[in-house]
Amino acid sequence: MNKLLIFAIVLLTTIGADAQTNRTSNRALWASINGAKNASLGDYQQHTGKVLVTWRMLPGDDATTGFDLYRTIGTGSETKIATNIKNRTCYQDGSASTVADNHYRLTYTGSTETLSTFTLKKAQVAGGLPYISIPLADTKDVYENTSKIVYTANDVSVGDLDGDGEFEIVVKRLQSVKDADGNIVSDGSGASYSQQDCLWAVIWDAYKLDGTLLWRIKGGPGIILGNSSSFAIADFDGDGCAEMAIRTCEGTVFGDGQQIPDTNGDGKIDYRTWGNLNSSSPGWVDHYNSAGPEFISIIDGKTGRELARDNFINRETSESWGDGYWKRACSFRIGVGCFDTTGLPSIVLGRGVYAHSVIEAWDWRNGQLTKKWRFDTNDGKTGKDGKSHSSYAAQGNHSLNVADLDGDGLDEVMYGSMAVDHNGIGLWNTGLGHGDANHVGKFLPNREGLQMFHCLESGKTMVALHDARDGSVIWKKDADSDNDMGRCLVGDFYPEYPGCEFFYYQGNYIQQDGTETTINTKGQKGGCGMAIWFDGNLSRQLIEDNIIQSPKYGRTFTMYRYSETFINGTKSNPSWYGDLVGDWREEIIVPDNTRLQDIKIFSTWYPTTHKFPWLMTDHCYWMSCLNENIGYNQPTNTGYYLGSDLKSDAEAWAEAEKVQNKEIVTGIKNLSPTFSQSDGVVYDLQGRCVKKPQHGLYIKNGKKIMIK
């Protein structure tokens, strides 16, 4: 025990307190109500009006870990409503009050010590609202004339910005231009013109889950609309608070009011050129940003102030990236990956996907921002596959994925039809070219390691499944001629077939052995949105067209009944989704149908008999959540198999533990030991076992501790 004292461990007995939630551990107790609007299927009407209380399974839990649940109605006395819950991490409360707040408290069985609390407001129960609402702050400080410009909600990402043990959300908002009649004619989700007298096309707002606005950043005139304004949220320096990494320019205003000035002394910060795009609509001629300094900035999660700044990947000339009008030069990517044995995340930068591509990794540690490595298709080097880096050109996607592809305990960057190793050297490239969608995870349960599934828009290959270790083809589907297959998706949707199924936009699905079957969509559009665990089954459902549906059984949840909408036009994505709170099912974050009023976080109301670790404790899944919104939004996936043909929940627990302990070929290695096992096991906030804790926040025995 003396060895722990040198770390000056301070027990945090209370983590966060607000009007909506109050938690005392990382169990993330949560509750959701099923209202009458949810009862899309007769089989599920039995859940109408009932409250589902859920909490996390954390590393160290097993089949013997039991919980007691208490409820207090209004200011009344507390009552134990469930005892020794072991085989699940949820409880359906059929007697919640509709006229007073319902306060829930979780303990271990036989203990009075509080693990977590949550308050479900009476208005939410009475209204049958399976979501919490986070009001969007007005934008008059950005541009006061809302008859001309508004800022609509777009992508969201999550992270513990202030170190209180609870995730906050960051909302990207895009300048949306109105016509004379007040109709939005450009919502910013595509490459479109902005308003001449407004310098800020993109802003970022950070909110706590109770609706508190923490800070706002205004992106500056060189930050363009569309999907090239990606942003990364992670605890890059290990201090227990997440930072944000974004591309910035002169004129960017940070959360503390500080602005990037005229850094090059040329007397201006706005490099846009105004002109006529056509005879009737004026706009920016070079809305793809052809001039002016470009930076990478690290943002303090607590305050929104800029912590550090350096130069972004050099712009060069338009032609060097493959066109003459700067579009391909402005294909930017910003993400997260873990490339060394510290386990700390690094920032991933990307520029170019169609031809020339450059990828860089940067570290923010000990108050310093430093470049870790650079991959360049023009650098003359040779990849580990024996191919020149120049052959990796034109293999990029509109997204990127990060995972431990080769099983060495460190992450790789999969940029499309190519992958770069943890040290910046090419790992493999398939030569199949550019595509729109990539998926990395454990899709074939009986095959070692991870797999990669993607669709292509160059050449005859429509979709292909690869071994993620070396990019080798497991199977592929070719068309008769060159084609553009715009979407594909993978998940276990059909319980009668083993492993995952693979969808692409032709009304068919492919079984894991490469055979093809026509699907019965039961009158629904099916196949290529996003895959989610939402109901109580192990098969995933589809998120598409503002509904959740099973391609086999039909509709599960009609989301559009709750004044919400998806984003990014025909892409039709939620702003974010993943295992944010509660048990292993996934939450969905979307704006209201105007994208101006609020952000809604929807959570499941379906009880389940299954119990799995918090999905964020799986490294592959965590990376898929943090990199979900880069370019074209991509779904989440786990690094171990989670599907309907599991023999038991414990089978997945065992595989998840092997992934964490580096006993199978995927995942991140545990850190080196420094004190004895008798001192107990410590986990970081992503659920990795840490045996050499440095300063920062950790989980020990289900509680948050701070090591100074």
Disulfide bonds with the S-S distance in Angstrom:
none
